Amino acid sequence: MKKFILLLFALLTVVSVSAQSRSIRGTVVSAADGEPLVGATVVPVGGGSGTATDLDGKFHLTVSNKVSTKSC
């Protein structure tokens, strides 16, 4: 019974930790002509790992819920 309770507690902890992140996707385009920007750096405000855009100007980040979204 102790092992079952410990396993249940471990699973609930993992679920609660994984639920504290979100996925952000987008496209970076030039303000001048609206064309996608290749290799633009996208960094979350408030910390975390950034990424660069692909050939279509698209990016994908997984960030903590504590990170805010802000466009420049």
OpenMM code with the backbone's topology and positions (N, CA, C; nanometers):
from openmm import Vec3, app, unit

residues = "MET LYS LYS PHE ILE LEU LEU LEU PHE ALA LEU LEU THR VAL VAL SER VAL SER ALA GLN SER ARG SER ILE ARG GLY THR VAL VAL SER ALA ALA ASP GLY GLU PRO LEU VAL GLY ALA THR VAL VAL PRO VAL GLY GLY GLY SER GLY THR ALA THR ASP LEU ASP GLY LYS PHE HIS LEU THR VAL SER ASN LYS VAL SER THR LYS SER CYS".split()
positions = [
    Vec3(0.0817, -0.1192, 0.0000),
    Vec3(0.0000, 0.0000, 0.0000),
    Vec3(0.0861, 0.1256, 0.0000),
    Vec3(0.1995, 0.1222, 0.0728),
    Vec3(0.2896, 0.2373, 0.0763),
    Vec3(0.3451, 0.2679, -0.0625),
    Vec3(0.3811, 0.1628, -0.1355),
    Vec3(0.4354, 0.1822, -0.2700),
    Vec3(0.3317, 0.2447, -0.3620),
    Vec3(0.2061, 0.2016, -0.3488),
    Vec3(0.0995, 0.2574, -0.4309),
    Vec3(0.0806, 0.4058, -0.4029),
    Vec3(0.0789, 0.4439, -0.2778),
    Vec3(0.0611, 0.5845, -0.2405),
    Vec3(0.1796, 0.6676, -0.2886),
    Vec3(0.3007, 0.6141, -0.2764),
    Vec3(0.4195, 0.6844, -0.3231),
    Vec3(0.4158, 0.7021, -0.4747),
    Vec3(0.3752, 0.5998, -0.5475),
    Vec3(0.3630, 0.6076, -0.6925),
    Vec3(0.2578, 0.7108, -0.7325),
    Vec3(0.1451, 0.7093, -0.6650),
    Vec3(0.0388, 0.8053, -0.6933),
    Vec3(0.0866, 0.9483, -0.6689),
    Vec3(0.1570, 0.9716, -0.5603),
    Vec3(0.2110, 1.1030, -0.5290),
    Vec3(0.3109, 1.1480, -0.6369),
    Vec3(0.3965, 1.0565, -0.6811),
    Vec3(0.4950, 1.0887, -0.7846),
    Vec3(0.4263, 1.1259, -0.9161),
    Vec3(0.3245, 1.0526, -0.9537),
    Vec3(0.2520, 1.0824, -1.0768),
    Vec3(0.1811, 1.2176, -1.0700),
    Vec3(0.1210, 1.2481, -0.9571),
    Vec3(0.0537, 1.3769, -0.9419),
    Vec3(0.1532, 1.4920, -0.9464),
    Vec3(0.2710, 1.4724, -0.8924),
    Vec3(0.3745, 1.5753, -0.8970),
    Vec3(0.4191, 1.6006, -1.0404),
    Vec3(0.4406, 1.4956, -1.1161),
    Vec3(0.4825, 1.5090, -1.2551),
    Vec3(0.3750, 1.5796, -1.3367),
    Vec3(0.2504, 1.5455, -1.3164),
    Vec3(0.1413, 1.6081, -1.3899),
    Vec3(0.1325, 1.7567, -1.3569),
    Vec3(0.1475, 1.7929, -1.2309),
    Vec3(0.1364, 1.9340, -1.1934),
    Vec3(0.2544, 2.0148, -1.2468),
    Vec3(0.3733, 1.9565, -1.2524),
    Vec3(0.4894, 2.0270, -1.3059),
    Vec3(0.4776, 2.0444, -1.4560),
    Vec3(0.4325, 1.9430, -1.5268),
    Vec3(0.4208, 1.9524, -1.6722),
    Vec3(0.3089, 2.0458, -1.7142),
    Vec3(0.2133, 2.0694, -1.6302),
    Vec3(0.1030, 2.1585, -1.6636),
    Vec3(0.1413, 2.3051, -1.6469),
    Vec3(0.2629, 2.3331, -1.6023),
    Vec3(0.3049, 2.4695, -1.5781),
    Vec3(0.3860, 2.5269, -1.6935),
    Vec3(0.3711, 2.4736, -1.8115),
    Vec3(0.4383, 2.5286, -1.9280),
    Vec3(0.3389, 2.5408, -2.0417),
    Vec3(0.3748, 2.6230, -2.1387),
    Vec3(0.2861, 2.6414, -2.2540),
    Vec3(0.3694, 2.6541, -2.3798),
    Vec3(0.3056, 2.6338, -2.4898),
    Vec3(0.3712, 2.6378, -2.6193),
    Vec3(0.3343, 2.7671, -2.6916),
    Vec3(0.4340, 2.8329, -2.7482),
    Vec3(0.4106, 2.9561, -2.8237),
    Vec3(0.4652, 2.9362, -2.9642),
    Vec3(0.3829, 2.9639, -3.0612),
    Vec3(0.4229, 2.9554, -3.2026),
    Vec3(0.3915, 3.0888, -3.2685),
    Vec3(0.4691, 3.1231, -3.3681),
    Vec3(0.4431, 3.2478, -3.4380),
    Vec3(0.5302, 3.2626, -3.5598),
    Vec3(0.5134, 3.3758, -3.6263),
    Vec3(0.5907, 3.4100, -3.7442),
    Vec3(0.6431, 3.5510, -3.7278),
    Vec3(0.7703, 3.5708, -3.7577),
    Vec3(0.8319, 3.7026, -3.7510),
    Vec3(0.8401, 3.7564, -3.8933),
    Vec3(0.7833, 3.8753, -3.9137),
    Vec3(0.7841, 3.9370, -4.0462),
    Vec3(0.8448, 4.0762, -4.0379),
    Vec3(0.8933, 4.1241, -4.1493),
    Vec3(0.9514, 4.2573, -4.1593),
    Vec3(0.8412, 4.3628, -4.1546),
    Vec3(0.8635, 4.4692, -4.0773),
    Vec3(0.7664, 4.5784, -4.0704),
    Vec3(0.7625, 4.6556, -4.2019),
    Vec3(0.8724, 4.6551, -4.2758),
    Vec3(0.8811, 4.7325, -4.4000),
    Vec3(0.7995, 4.6710, -4.5136),
    Vec3(0.8130, 4.5395, -4.5333),
    Vec3(0.7467, 4.4795, -4.6493),
    Vec3(0.6626, 4.3566, -4.6163),
    Vec3(0.6579, 4.3145, -4.4907),
    Vec3(0.5754, 4.1999, -4.4516),
    Vec3(0.6329, 4.0647, -4.4873),
    Vec3(0.7578, 4.0611, -4.5346),
    Vec3(0.8234, 3.9352, -4.5696),
    Vec3(0.8740, 3.8655, -4.4434),
    Vec3(0.8729, 3.7320, -4.4399),
    Vec3(0.9235, 3.6592, -4.3226),
    Vec3(1.0722, 3.6845, -4.3023),
    Vec3(1.1137, 3.6944, -4.1763),
    Vec3(1.2543, 3.7140, -4.1427),
    Vec3(1.3181, 3.5799, -4.1077),
    Vec3(1.4181, 3.5420, -4.1829),
    Vec3(1.4892, 3.4162, -4.1632),
    Vec3(1.5991, 3.4373, -4.0589),
    Vec3(1.6062, 3.3504, -3.9584),
    Vec3(1.7127, 3.3559, -3.8597),
    Vec3(1.6964, 3.4625, -3.7535),
    Vec3(1.5790, 3.5212, -3.7416),
    Vec3(1.5547, 3.6196, -3.6356),
    Vec3(1.5523, 3.5482, -3.5009),
    Vec3(1.6062, 3.6121, -3.3984),
    Vec3(1.6106, 3.5525, -3.2655),
    Vec3(1.4852, 3.5882, -3.1875),
    Vec3(1.4232, 3.4876, -3.1262),
    Vec3(1.3042, 3.5067, -3.0435),
    Vec3(1.3398, 3.4589, -2.9029),
    Vec3(1.3294, 3.5515, -2.8046),
    Vec3(1.3667, 3.5207, -2.6669),
    Vec3(1.2492, 3.5539, -2.5762),
    Vec3(1.2096, 3.4639, -2.4861),
    Vec3(1.0993, 3.4924, -2.3953),
    Vec3(1.1340, 3.6048, -2.2973),
    Vec3(1.0380, 3.6945, -2.2740),
    Vec3(1.0547, 3.8004, -2.1751),
    Vec3(1.0444, 3.7367, -2.0372),
    Vec3(1.1415, 3.7596, -1.9526),
    Vec3(1.1379, 3.7023, -1.8191),
    Vec3(1.2244, 3.5796, -1.8031),
    Vec3(1.2987, 3.5427, -1.9051),
    Vec3(1.3912, 3.4300, -1.8940),
    Vec3(1.3481, 3.3094, -1.9724),
    Vec3(1.4400, 3.2199, -1.9891),
    Vec3(1.4136, 3.0984, -2.0643),
    Vec3(1.4995, 3.0931, -2.1888),
    Vec3(1.4933, 2.9832, -2.2582),
    Vec3(1.5733, 2.9640, -2.3791),
    Vec3(1.5021, 3.0221, -2.4989),
    Vec3(1.5776, 3.0833, -2.5846),
    Vec3(1.5227, 3.1401, -2.7064),
    Vec3(1.5401, 3.0457, -2.8229),
    Vec3(1.5006, 3.0925, -2.9403),
    Vec3(1.5131, 3.0137, -3.0621),
    Vec3(1.5306, 3.1092, -3.1793),
    Vec3(1.5568, 3.0554, -3.2954),
    Vec3(1.5673, 3.1345, -3.4174),
    Vec3(1.4569, 3.0908, -3.5135),
    Vec3(1.4167, 3.1827, -3.6004),
    Vec3(1.3114, 3.1505, -3.6964),
    Vec3(1.3674, 3.0629, -3.8088),
    Vec3(1.2765, 2.9876, -3.8715),
    Vec3(1.3169, 2.9005, -3.9816),
    Vec3(1.3117, 2.9770, -4.1137),
    Vec3(1.3151, 2.9050, -4.2247),
    Vec3(1.3166, 2.9686, -4.3565),
    Vec3(1.1873, 3.0437, -4.3893),
    Vec3(1.0789, 3.0107, -4.3200),
    Vec3(0.9510, 3.0784, -4.3419),
    Vec3(0.9239, 3.1843, -4.2359),
    Vec3(1.0215, 3.2116, -4.1492),
    Vec3(1.0042, 3.3098, -4.0425),
    Vec3(0.9272, 3.2569, -3.9233),
    Vec3(0.9031, 3.1252, -3.9173),
    Vec3(0.8231, 3.0660, -3.8098),
    Vec3(0.9119, 3.0201, -3.6946),
    Vec3(0.8548, 3.0227, -3.5728),
    Vec3(0.9267, 2.9765, -3.4548),
    Vec3(0.8328, 2.9016, -3.3630),
    Vec3(0.8910, 2.8222, -3.2697),
    Vec3(0.8152, 2.7470, -3.1705),
    Vec3(0.8951, 2.7447, -3.0415),
    Vec3(0.8321, 2.7863, -2.9296),
    Vec3(0.8955, 2.7878, -2.7981),
    Vec3(0.8065, 2.7172, -2.6980),
    Vec3(0.8657, 2.6500, -2.6018),
    Vec3(0.7939, 2.5986, -2.4862),
    Vec3(0.8476, 2.6741, -2.3660),
    Vec3(0.7587, 2.7482, -2.2989),
    Vec3(0.8011, 2.8349, -2.1889),
    Vec3(0.7163, 2.8099, -2.0652),
    Vec3(0.7657, 2.8565, -1.9524),
    Vec3(0.6934, 2.8498, -1.8261),
    Vec3(0.5751, 2.9457, -1.8287),
    Vec3(0.4725, 2.9186, -1.7524),
    Vec3(0.3571, 3.0089, -1.7434),
    Vec3(0.3944, 3.1439, -1.6826),
    Vec3(0.5094, 3.1519, -1.6152),
    Vec3(0.5531, 3.2764, -1.5534),
    Vec3(0.6068, 3.3752, -1.6556),
    Vec3(0.6413, 3.3293, -1.7768),
    Vec3(0.6949, 3.4144, -1.8813),
    Vec3(0.5795, 3.4849, -1.9504),
    Vec3(0.5927, 3.6163, -1.9679),
    Vec3(0.4859, 3.6925, -2.0331),
    Vec3(0.5084, 3.6969, -2.1833),
    Vec3(0.4043, 3.7317, -2.2593),
    Vec3(0.4183, 3.7478, -2.4034),
    Vec3(0.4179, 3.8967, -2.4344),
    Vec3(0.5052, 3.9353, -2.5242),
    Vec3(0.5201, 4.0761, -2.5575),
    Vec3(0.5813, 4.0821, -2.6972),
    Vec3(0.5270, 4.1639, -2.7838),
    Vec3(0.5853, 4.1795, -2.9167),
    Vec3(0.6531, 4.3146, -2.9248),
    Vec3(0.7632, 4.3195, -2.9949),
    Vec3(0.8402, 4.4442, -3.0082),
    Vec3(0.8235, 4.5013, -3.1459),
] * unit.nanometer
topology = app.Topology()
chain = topology.addChain("A")
for resn in residues:
    res = topology.addResidue(resn, chain)
    for name in ("N", "CA", "C"):
        topology.addAtom(name, app.Element.getBySymbol(name[0]), res)
